[in-house]
């Protein structure tokens, strides 16, 4: 009888998107008979522990990145933290090595954690960003990122290789110098055609303080609205808490099945233009309005691209008003592009001796 292989899944704790898009991969690994161990930190780790309470989980050293209140200062704030990030990668590698030795790990899937790899076992880097946009320094940041990806055995991109892709130039480069596999969009969501319960679903996500800043702005904007509105705060806590603020029903977080249900039950979604959110809404065939996180070039690019394609309207956080949702009817919305994901073939990498 073939020995059961153990795979380590390690998503970055930057918002919840990296963790949530690992959920379908974890499910497929379990279905195919692999043992899965989870490693992350902060809200990302807490979310995965809630989704998979029976799996072994470890806390990795936090990158502990600080974010400014003013979005235009984000790039410079991140630049000042590079020495800390580099130091953390080294600490993270040591922590991963200890887990590998203790649990006889035979493969690693790292979602944007540069230190979550091991030279003696197959290590995969999961990302939708081969190019990292950073304004006038985009060429430099992309080059550094690609050099880090080269240290892994393979790079898996959750997108289509050519037409109907969601990531645009983020996930596509003209000349690849490392092994890439386009595995199709990853989503934990399942579309169902059900009666609508909510006119507007607000999904909050991303790092602080911008998550809270947008929450306060939207609660103020919609407090006297006559439509049926649900806000999911995106704050992972010990238990689910529901409140009402004016016209808005508010819940701190929802597990996958409940979140999929309310997305299916809503007419439109107001949210950030994070890539994982875009994949989820595409699977769910949703109309949406995007408010990119200020200073995050990636989200600003994705929002602009989908707006230019006539799919989803968007605006800057400072410019948003409830009236802008009237534009949604003029856009096509996101549509699911069916793709066959052969996970069994993909996971063959971990069968290597």
C-alpha positions as CSV (number, residue, x, y, z in Angstrom):
1,X,0.0,0.0,0.0
2,X,1.4,3.4,-1.0
3,X,2.3,5.7,1.9
4,X,0.0,8.7,2.3
5,X,1.9,11.9,1.4
6,X,1.8,15.0,3.6
7,X,1.5,18.4,2.0
8,X,2.1,21.8,3.7
9,X,-0.2,24.7,2.7
10,X,1.1,28.1,3.6
11,X,-0.8,31.2,2.5
12,X,0.2,34.8,3.2
13,X,-1.7,36.8,5.8
14,X,-2.5,39.9,3.6
15,X,-6.3,40.2,3.8
16,X,-8.1,36.9,3.5
17,X,-7.8,36.3,-0.2
18,X,-4.6,34.2,-0.1
19,X,-6.2,31.9,2.5
20,X,-9.6,31.6,0.9
21,X,-8.2,30.6,-2.5
22,X,-6.2,27.8,-0.9
23,X,-9.5,26.2,0.3
24,X,-10.3,24.5,-3.0
25,X,-6.8,23.2,-3.2
26,X,-6.9,21.8,0.4
27,X,-10.3,20.1,-0.4
28,X,-8.8,18.5,-3.6
29,X,-5.8,17.3,-1.7
30,X,-8.0,15.7,0.9
31,X,-10.2,14.1,-1.7
32,X,-7.2,12.6,-3.4
33,X,-5.9,11.1,-0.2
34,X,-3.2,13.5,0.9
35,X,-2.7,14.5,4.4
36,X,-2.7,18.4,4.7
37,X,-1.0,20.6,7.3
38,X,-1.8,24.3,7.4
39,X,0.7,27.1,8.3
40,X,0.1,30.8,8.3
41,X,-0.5,33.6,10.8
42,X,-3.1,36.1,11.9
43,X,-6.6,36.2,10.3
44,X,-5.5,33.9,7.5
45,X,-4.6,31.1,9.9
46,X,-7.7,31.7,12.0
47,X,-10.0,31.4,8.9
48,X,-8.4,28.2,7.7
49,X,-8.6,26.7,11.2
50,X,-12.4,27.5,11.2
51,X,-12.8,25.9,7.8
52,X,-10.7,22.9,8.6
53,X,-10.9,22.3,12.4
54,X,-9.6,18.7,12.2
55,X,-6.4,19.6,10.3
56,X,-3.0,20.2,12.0
57,X,-2.1,23.9,11.9
58,X,1.0,25.9,12.8
59,X,1.6,29.6,13.2
60,X,4.4,31.0,11.1
61,X,6.3,34.2,11.9
62,X,4.3,37.2,10.9
63,X,5.5,39.6,8.2
64,X,3.9,42.2,10.4
65,X,3.6,44.7,7.6
66,X,2.3,48.1,8.7
67,X,-0.1,50.0,6.4
68,X,-0.6,53.8,6.3
69,X,-3.9,55.6,6.6
70,X,-3.2,57.5,3.4
71,X,-3.1,55.1,0.4
72,X,-0.7,57.2,-1.6
73,X,2.0,56.5,1.0
74,X,1.6,52.7,0.8
75,X,4.5,52.1,-1.6
76,X,7.0,54.1,0.5
77,X,5.8,52.6,3.7
78,X,6.4,49.1,2.3
79,X,9.9,50.1,1.0
80,X,10.9,51.1,4.5
81,X,9.9,47.7,5.8
82,X,12.0,45.7,3.2
83,X,14.8,44.9,5.7
84,X,12.3,43.5,8.2
85,X,10.6,41.4,5.4
86,X,13.9,40.0,4.2
87,X,14.8,39.1,7.8
88,X,11.4,37.5,8.3
89,X,11.8,35.3,5.2
90,X,14.9,33.8,6.8
91,X,13.1,33.1,10.0
92,X,10.1,31.7,8.1
93,X,12.4,29.2,6.2
94,X,13.7,27.9,9.5
95,X,10.2,27.5,10.9
96,X,9.1,25.6,7.7
97,X,12.2,23.4,7.9
98,X,11.2,22.4,11.4
99,X,7.7,21.5,10.3
100,X,9.1,19.5,7.3
101,X,11.4,17.5,9.5
102,X,8.8,16.9,12.3
103,X,6.0,15.8,10.0
104,X,7.9,14.3,7.0
105,X,6.4,16.8,4.6
106,X,6.6,15.7,0.9
107,X,5.4,18.9,-0.7
108,X,4.8,22.6,0.0
109,X,2.3,24.9,-1.6
110,X,3.1,28.5,-0.7
111,X,0.7,31.3,-1.6
112,X,3.0,34.3,-1.7
113,X,5.1,33.3,1.3
114,X,8.6,33.6,0.0
115,X,10.2,31.6,2.8
116,X,7.8,28.7,2.7
117,X,9.9,26.4,0.6
118,X,12.5,23.6,1.1
119,X,15.3,22.7,-1.3
120,X,14.9,18.9,-0.7
121,X,11.2,18.6,-1.5
122,X,8.9,19.9,-4.3
123,X,7.9,23.5,-3.5
124,X,5.2,25.4,-5.4
125,X,4.6,29.2,-5.4
126,X,1.0,30.1,-6.0
127,X,0.4,33.6,-7.3
128,X,-1.6,35.6,-9.8
129,X,1.2,38.2,-9.9
130,X,4.2,37.5,-12.1
131,X,4.4,41.2,-12.5
132,X,4.2,43.3,-9.3
133,X,2.9,46.8,-10.2
134,X,4.4,49.6,-8.1
135,X,4.2,52.7,-10.3
136,X,7.5,53.9,-11.7
137,X,9.3,51.0,-9.9
138,X,7.1,48.3,-11.5
139,X,10.0,46.9,-13.5
140,X,12.2,46.6,-10.5
141,X,9.5,45.1,-8.2
142,X,8.5,42.6,-10.9
143,X,12.1,41.5,-11.5
144,X,12.8,41.0,-7.8
145,X,9.5,39.0,-7.4
146,X,10.4,36.8,-10.4
147,X,13.8,36.1,-9.0
148,X,12.2,34.9,-5.8
149,X,9.7,32.7,-7.7
150,X,12.6,31.0,-9.4
151,X,13.7,29.5,-6.1
152,X,10.5,27.3,-6.2
153,X,10.1,24.2,-8.4
154,X,6.9,25.4,-10.1
155,X,4.7,28.5,-10.1
156,X,1.0,27.9,-10.3
157,X,-1.1,30.8,-11.6
158,X,-4.9,30.7,-10.8
159,X,-6.0,32.0,-14.2
160,X,-6.4,31.1,-17.8
161,X,-3.2,31.2,-20.0
162,X,-4.7,33.2,-22.9
163,X,-8.2,34.4,-23.7
164,X,-10.8,35.2,-21.0
165,X,-8.1,35.6,-18.4
166,X,-8.9,37.7,-15.3
167,X,-5.4,38.9,-14.3
168,X,-4.3,40.7,-17.5
169,X,-0.6,41.7,-17.4
170,X,-0.3,40.8,-13.7
171,X,-0.4,37.1,-14.4
172,X,1.1,37.0,-17.9
173,X,4.7,37.7,-19.0
174,X,6.2,37.5,-22.4
175,X,9.2,35.4,-21.5
176,X,9.1,32.8,-18.7
177,X,12.4,31.8,-17.1
178,X,10.8,29.3,-14.6
179,X,8.1,26.6,-14.8
180,X,4.6,28.1,-14.8
181,X,1.3,26.3,-14.8
182,X,-2.0,28.1,-15.5
183,X,-4.4,26.1,-13.3
184,X,-7.5,28.1,-14.0
185,X,-9.3,30.4,-11.5
186,X,-9.6,29.1,-7.9
187,X,-12.8,29.6,-6.0
188,X,-14.4,28.0,-3.0
189,X,-17.8,29.3,-4.2
190,X,-20.6,27.3,-5.9
191,X,-23.2,29.1,-8.0
192,X,-26.9,28.4,-7.4
193,X,-29.9,30.1,-9.1
194,X,-31.9,31.0,-6.0
195,X,-34.5,33.7,-5.1
196,X,-32.9,37.0,-4.2
197,X,-32.9,38.2,-0.6
198,X,-30.6,41.2,-0.7
199,X,-30.5,44.2,-3.0
200,X,-26.9,44.9,-2.0
201,X,-24.1,42.8,-0.5
202,X,-21.1,44.6,0.9
203,X,-18.0,42.5,1.2
204,X,-15.1,44.1,3.2
205,X,-11.6,42.7,3.1
206,X,-8.0,43.6,3.1
207,X,-5.5,44.9,5.6
208,X,-6.1,47.6,8.2
209,X,-6.6,50.5,8.5
210,X,-8.1,50.7,5.0
211,X,-10.7,48.0,5.7
212,X,-12.1,49.9,8.7
213,X,-12.0,53.2,6.8
214,X,-14.1,51.8,4.0
215,X,-16.5,50.2,6.5
216,X,-17.2,53.5,8.2
217,X,-17.7,55.3,4.9
218,X,-20.1,52.7,3.6
219,X,-22.2,52.5,6.8
220,X,-22.6,56.3,6.7
221,X,-23.5,56.2,3.0
222,X,-26.1,53.5,3.3
223,X,-27.6,54.1,6.8
224,X,-30.8,55.7,5.4
225,X,-31.0,53.6,2.2
226,X,-34.3,51.8,1.6
227,X,-32.8,48.8,-0.1
228,X,-32.1,45.5,1.7
229,X,-28.4,45.5,2.5
230,X,-26.1,43.0,4.2
231,X,-22.5,43.9,5.1
232,X,-19.9,41.2,5.8
233,X,-17.1,43.0,7.7
234,X,-14.4,40.4,6.9
235,X,-13.2,40.4,10.5
236,X,-12.6,36.8,11.6
237,X,-13.5,36.3,15.3
238,X,-14.3,33.5,17.7
239,X,-18.0,33.5,16.8
240,X,-20.4,35.0,14.3
241,X,-21.9,38.3,15.5
242,X,-24.8,40.1,13.8
243,X,-25.9,43.7,14.4
244,X,-27.9,46.4,12.6
245,X,-26.6,49.8,11.8
246,X,-29.3,52.0,10.3
247,X,-30.6,50.2,7.2
248,X,-27.6,47.8,7.1
249,X,-27.6,44.3,8.5
250,X,-24.0,43.7,9.6
251,X,-22.1,40.4,10.3
252,X,-18.5,40.1,11.3
253,X,-17.6,37.1,9.1
254,X,-19.2,34.1,7.4
255,X,-17.8,30.6,6.7
256,X,-17.7,29.4,3.1
257,X,-21.2,27.8,2.8
258,X,-22.9,30.8,4.4
259,X,-20.9,33.3,2.3
260,X,-21.7,31.5,-0.9
261,X,-25.4,31.5,0.1
262,X,-25.6,35.3,0.6
263,X,-23.6,36.0,-2.6
264,X,-26.1,33.8,-4.5
265,X,-29.0,35.6,-2.8
266,X,-27.9,39.2,-3.7
267,X,-28.5,41.3,-6.7
268,X,-25.2,43.1,-6.6
269,X,-21.9,43.2,-4.7
270,X,-19.9,46.2,-3.5
271,X,-16.3,45.3,-2.6
272,X,-12.6,45.7,-3.2
273,X,-11.1,44.6,-6.5
274,X,-8.8,42.0,-5.0
275,X,-8.0,39.1,-7.3
276,X,-9.5,36.4,-5.1
277,X,-12.8,38.3,-4.9
278,X,-12.8,38.7,-8.7
279,X,-12.4,34.9,-9.1
280,X,-15.3,34.3,-6.6
281,X,-17.6,36.7,-8.3
282,X,-16.8,35.3,-11.7
283,X,-17.8,31.8,-10.6
284,X,-21.0,33.3,-9.1
285,X,-21.9,35.3,-12.3
286,X,-22.2,38.5,-10.3
287,X,-22.8,42.2,-11.0
288,X,-20.5,44.3,-8.9
289,X,-19.1,47.7,-8.1
290,X,-15.4,47.8,-7.2
291,X,-13.6,50.2,-4.8
292,X,-9.9,49.4,-5.0
293,X,-7.8,49.7,-1.9
294,X,-6.1,53.1,-2.0
295,X,-2.4,52.8,-3.0
296,X,-2.6,49.1,-4.0
297,X,-1.6,49.3,-7.7
298,X,-2.7,45.8,-8.3
299,X,-6.3,46.4,-7.3
300,X,-6.4,49.8,-9.1
301,X,-5.1,48.0,-12.3
302,X,-7.7,45.2,-12.0
303,X,-10.6,47.6,-11.4
304,X,-9.5,49.8,-14.3
305,X,-9.1,46.8,-16.6
306,X,-12.5,45.3,-15.9
307,X,-14.1,48.7,-16.2
308,X,-12.5,49.2,-19.6
309,X,-13.7,45.7,-20.7
310,X,-17.3,46.8,-19.8
311,X,-17.7,44.2,-17.0
312,X,-17.6,46.1,-13.7
313,X,-17.8,49.8,-12.8
314,X,-15.5,51.2,-10.2
315,X,-14.3,54.4,-8.6
316,X,-11.8,55.7,-6.0
317,X,-12.7,55.2,-2.4
318,X,-12.9,59.0,-1.8
319,X,-15.3,59.4,-4.7
320,X,-17.8,56.7,-3.8
321,X,-21.5,57.4,-3.2
322,X,-24.6,55.2,-3.2
323,X,-25.7,56.9,-6.4
324,X,-22.8,55.4,-8.3
325,X,-24.4,52.0,-8.1
326,X,-26.8,53.1,-10.8
327,X,-24.0,52.5,-13.2
328,X,-24.0,48.8,-12.6
329,X,-26.9,48.1,-15.0
330,X,-24.7,49.5,-17.9
331,X,-22.0,46.8,-17.4
332,X,-22.1,43.1,-18.3
333,X,-21.0,41.8,-14.9
334,X,-18.6,38.9,-14.3
335,X,-19.2,35.6,-15.9
336,X,-17.9,32.1,-15.1
337,X,-15.6,30.7,-17.8
338,X,-15.7,26.9,-17.4
339,X,-12.4,25.2,-17.0
340,X,-11.4,21.7,-16.3
341,X,-8.9,21.6,-13.4
342,X,-7.0,18.3,-13.4
343,X,-5.7,18.4,-9.8
344,X,-4.6,14.8,-9.9
345,X,-2.2,15.6,-12.7
346,X,-1.2,18.8,-11.0
347,X,-0.3,17.1,-7.8
348,X,1.9,14.6,-9.6
349,X,4.8,16.9,-8.7
350,X,4.5,15.6,-5.1
351,X,4.9,12.0,-6.2
352,X,8.5,12.7,-7.0
353,X,10.9,10.5,-5.0
